[in-house]
């Protein structure tokens, strides 16, 4: 099937602009994906920093608990020591002395645990300080990259708006509403490619030249090829239903 149209060139221009818009919209999607990735990375870094601070707080809490336990034991030792000094019974004295020795052993264990915990706290504090410096650098890089990508996205958006205006102006100038309606239907149902070039390629098997649809790669028959060579004429691809034209042939 062939379509002659006085708006032949305008329909082709509409497709060219539509293809550019699609390419630019794909660029925006890629930019948005990059923005999402850097946002995710930045958020993960912040969460890691928060976990480090929580670890630091937890270590300090453990240290405080140990210090309170140490105070309790020291209080018990003093109390038992007082009782020890006052008792006159040998058995009671020995029992109290044994209890004091046990508490002193426990005290030594807690003191060692506190020293170990202080060492952990110091290491964690250093880790937080180093991470904080890296986080500051990363935040600056994040802000710069975010601004760069956002600006790039805005520029592309402005360019797309200009292209859409061009399309609208071309559409207003088209008098052949039948071809415009078919174009719009194909744009909607054919992945935004309504118009496709008919390409001439050489077959590998016998070195012959054939015409194909550049969108679906269907071979065209002789009748379609003859129609393509007519002035201002589209041919409907028998496979994908797109409008075909022969570039350079009587445009």
C-alpha positions as CSV (number, residue, x, y, z in Angstrom):
1,X,0.0,0.0,0.0
2,X,1.3,3.5,-0.9
3,X,0.4,6.9,0.5
4,X,1.0,10.0,-1.5
5,X,1.1,13.1,0.7
6,X,1.7,16.8,0.0
7,X,3.0,16.9,3.6
8,X,5.6,14.2,2.8
9,X,8.6,16.2,4.1
10,X,6.8,17.4,7.2
11,X,5.9,13.9,8.2
12,X,9.5,12.9,7.9
13,X,10.6,16.0,9.9
14,X,8.1,15.1,12.6
15,X,9.6,11.6,12.9
16,X,13.1,13.0,13.0
17,X,12.2,15.4,15.8
18,X,10.3,12.6,17.6
19,X,13.5,10.4,17.4
20,X,15.6,13.2,18.8
21,X,13.1,13.7,21.6
22,X,13.2,10.0,22.5
23,X,17.0,10.1,22.5
24,X,17.0,13.1,24.8
25,X,14.4,11.6,27.1
26,X,16.6,8.5,27.3
27,X,19.4,10.7,28.4
28,X,17.2,12.2,31.1
29,X,16.4,8.7,32.3
30,X,20.1,7.8,32.5
31,X,20.8,11.0,34.4
32,X,18.0,10.2,36.8
33,X,19.4,6.7,37.3
34,X,22.8,8.3,38.1
35,X,21.2,10.8,40.5
36,X,19.4,7.9,42.2
37,X,22.7,6.0,42.5
38,X,24.6,8.8,44.1
39,X,21.7,9.5,46.4
40,X,21.7,5.9,47.5
41,X,25.4,5.9,47.9
42,X,25.3,9.1,49.9
43,X,22.5,7.7,52.1
44,X,24.4,4.5,52.7
45,X,27.5,6.4,53.7
46,X,25.5,8.5,56.2
47,X,23.9,5.4,57.6
48,X,27.3,3.8,58.1
49,X,28.4,7.0,59.9
50,X,25.4,6.8,62.2
51,X,26.2,3.2,63.0
52,X,29.7,4.1,63.9
53,X,28.4,6.7,66.3
54,X,25.9,4.3,67.8
55,X,28.8,1.8,68.3
56,X,30.7,4.5,70.0
57,X,27.8,5.3,72.3
58,X,27.3,1.6,73.0
59,X,30.9,1.2,74.0
60,X,30.7,4.1,76.3
61,X,27.5,2.7,77.8
62,X,29.3,-0.6,78.4
63,X,32.2,1.2,80.0
64,X,29.8,3.1,82.3
65,X,28.2,-0.1,83.3
66,X,31.6,-1.6,84.2
67,X,32.6,1.4,86.2
68,X,29.3,1.2,88.2
69,X,30.0,-2.5,88.8
70,X,33.5,-1.5,90.0
71,X,32.1,1.0,92.4
72,X,29.6,-1.5,93.8
73,X,32.4,-4.0,94.4
74,X,34.6,-1.4,96.0
75,X,31.7,-0.5,98.3
76,X,31.1,-4.1,99.2
77,X,34.9,-4.6,99.9
78,X,34.9,-1.6,102.2
79,X,31.7,-2.8,104.0
80,X,33.1,-6.3,104.4
81,X,36.5,-4.9,105.5
82,X,34.8,-2.9,108.2
83,X,32.9,-6.0,109.3
84,X,36.2,-8.0,109.2
85,X,37.9,-5.5,111.5
86,X,35.1,-5.8,114.0
87,X,34.6,-9.6,114.1
88,X,36.2,-11.7,116.9
89,X,35.2,-15.1,115.5
90,X,37.9,-16.9,113.5
91,X,35.4,-18.8,111.3
92,X,33.5,-15.6,110.5
93,X,36.9,-13.8,109.9
94,X,38.0,-16.4,107.5
95,X,34.7,-16.4,105.6
96,X,34.8,-12.6,105.3
97,X,38.4,-12.7,104.1
98,X,37.6,-15.3,101.5
99,X,34.7,-13.1,100.2
100,X,37.0,-10.1,100.0
101,X,39.6,-12.0,98.0
102,X,36.9,-13.1,95.6
103,X,35.7,-9.6,95.2
104,X,39.2,-8.4,94.6
105,X,39.6,-10.9,91.9
106,X,36.3,-9.7,90.4
107,X,37.5,-6.1,90.8
108,X,40.7,-6.9,88.8
109,X,38.7,-8.5,86.1
110,X,36.4,-5.5,85.8
111,X,39.4,-3.1,85.8
112,X,41.0,-5.0,83.0
113,X,37.7,-5.0,81.1
114,X,37.5,-1.2,81.6
115,X,41.0,-0.7,80.2
116,X,40.1,-2.9,77.2
117,X,36.9,-1.0,76.7
118,X,38.7,2.3,76.8
119,X,41.1,1.0,74.1
120,X,38.1,0.1,72.0
121,X,36.5,3.5,72.6
122,X,39.7,5.2,71.5
123,X,40.0,3.2,68.3
124,X,36.3,3.8,67.5
125,X,36.7,7.5,68.2
126,X,39.7,7.6,65.7
127,X,37.6,5.7,63.2
128,X,34.8,8.2,63.5
129,X,37.1,11.1,63.1
130,X,38.7,9.6,59.9
131,X,35.3,8.7,58.6
132,X,34.0,12.1,59.3
133,X,36.7,13.7,57.2
134,X,36.0,11.3,54.3
135,X,32.3,12.0,54.7
136,X,32.9,15.7,54.4
137,X,34.9,15.1,51.1
138,X,32.2,12.8,49.8
139,X,29.4,15.3,50.6
140,X,31.2,17.9,48.6
141,X,31.7,15.5,45.7
142,X,28.1,14.5,46.0
143,X,26.8,18.1,46.0
144,X,29.0,18.9,42.9
145,X,27.9,15.8,41.0
146,X,24.2,16.4,42.0
147,X,24.3,20.0,40.8
148,X,26.1,19.0,37.6
149,X,23.6,16.2,36.8
150,X,20.6,18.4,37.7
151,X,21.8,21.2,35.5
152,X,22.4,18.8,32.6
153,X,18.9,17.4,33.1
154,X,17.4,20.9,33.1
155,X,19.2,21.8,29.8
156,X,18.0,18.6,28.2
157,X,14.5,19.4,29.4
158,X,14.7,22.9,27.9
159,X,15.9,21.4,24.6
160,X,13.0,18.9,24.6
161,X,10.6,21.7,25.2
162,X,12.0,23.5,22.1
163,X,11.7,20.3,20.0
164,X,8.1,19.9,21.1
165,X,7.4,23.5,20.1
166,X,8.9,22.7,16.7
167,X,6.7,19.6,16.4
168,X,3.6,21.6,17.2
169,X,4.4,24.2,14.6
170,X,5.0,21.5,12.0
171,X,1.8,19.8,12.9
172,X,-0.2,23.0,12.5
173,X,1.2,23.4,9.0
174,X,0.1,19.9,7.9
175,X,-3.1,19.9,5.8
176,X,-3.1,16.1,5.1
177,X,-4.9,15.0,8.3
178,X,-5.2,11.4,7.0
179,X,-1.4,10.9,7.0
180,X,-1.1,12.8,10.3
181,X,-3.7,10.5,12.0
182,X,-1.8,7.4,10.7
183,X,1.5,8.9,11.9
184,X,0.1,9.5,15.4
185,X,-1.3,6.0,15.6
186,X,2.0,4.4,14.6
187,X,3.9,6.7,17.1
188,X,1.7,5.3,19.8
189,X,1.9,1.7,18.9
190,X,5.3,1.3,17.3
191,X,7.7,2.4,20.0
192,X,7.5,6.0,18.7
193,X,8.9,5.1,15.2
194,X,6.2,5.8,12.7
195,X,8.4,6.5,9.7
196,X,11.3,4.4,8.6
197,X,13.8,4.6,5.8
198,X,14.0,2.0,3.1
199,X,17.6,0.8,3.0
200,X,19.5,-0.7,0.2
201,X,21.8,-3.5,1.2
202,X,23.9,-6.1,-0.5
203,X,23.1,-9.7,0.2
204,X,25.9,-11.9,1.3
205,X,24.8,-15.0,-0.6
206,X,24.7,-13.7,-4.2
207,X,25.9,-10.2,-4.0
208,X,22.6,-8.8,-5.1
209,X,21.2,-5.5,-3.7
210,X,17.9,-5.5,-2.0
211,X,15.6,-3.0,-0.3
212,X,14.6,-3.5,3.4
213,X,12.7,-1.7,6.1
214,X,15.3,-0.2,8.4
215,X,13.0,-0.7,11.4
216,X,12.1,-4.4,11.1
217,X,14.5,-5.4,8.3
218,X,11.8,-6.9,6.2
219,X,12.6,-7.3,2.4
220,X,10.5,-5.1,0.2
221,X,8.9,-6.5,-3.0
222,X,9.3,-4.9,-6.5
223,X,5.9,-3.2,-6.2
224,X,6.8,-1.5,-3.0
225,X,10.2,-0.4,-4.5
226,X,8.4,1.1,-7.5
227,X,6.0,3.0,-5.2
228,X,9.0,4.3,-3.1
229,X,10.4,6.0,-6.2
230,X,7.3,8.0,-6.7
231,X,7.4,11.7,-5.6
232,X,6.2,12.4,-2.1
233,X,5.0,8.8,-1.5
234,X,5.2,6.5,1.5
235,X,4.9,2.8,1.4
236,X,3.4,0.8,4.2
237,X,5.8,-1.9,5.4
238,X,4.0,-5.3,5.0
239,X,5.6,-6.6,8.2
240,X,5.6,-3.7,10.8
241,X,3.1,-1.3,9.1
242,X,5.4,1.7,9.4
243,X,5.6,4.3,6.7
244,X,8.6,3.8,4.5
245,X,10.4,6.3,2.3
246,X,13.4,6.1,0.1
247,X,16.0,8.6,1.3
248,X,17.3,10.8,-1.5
249,X,14.7,9.7,-4.0
250,X,12.6,12.6,-5.2
251,X,12.0,14.2,-1.8
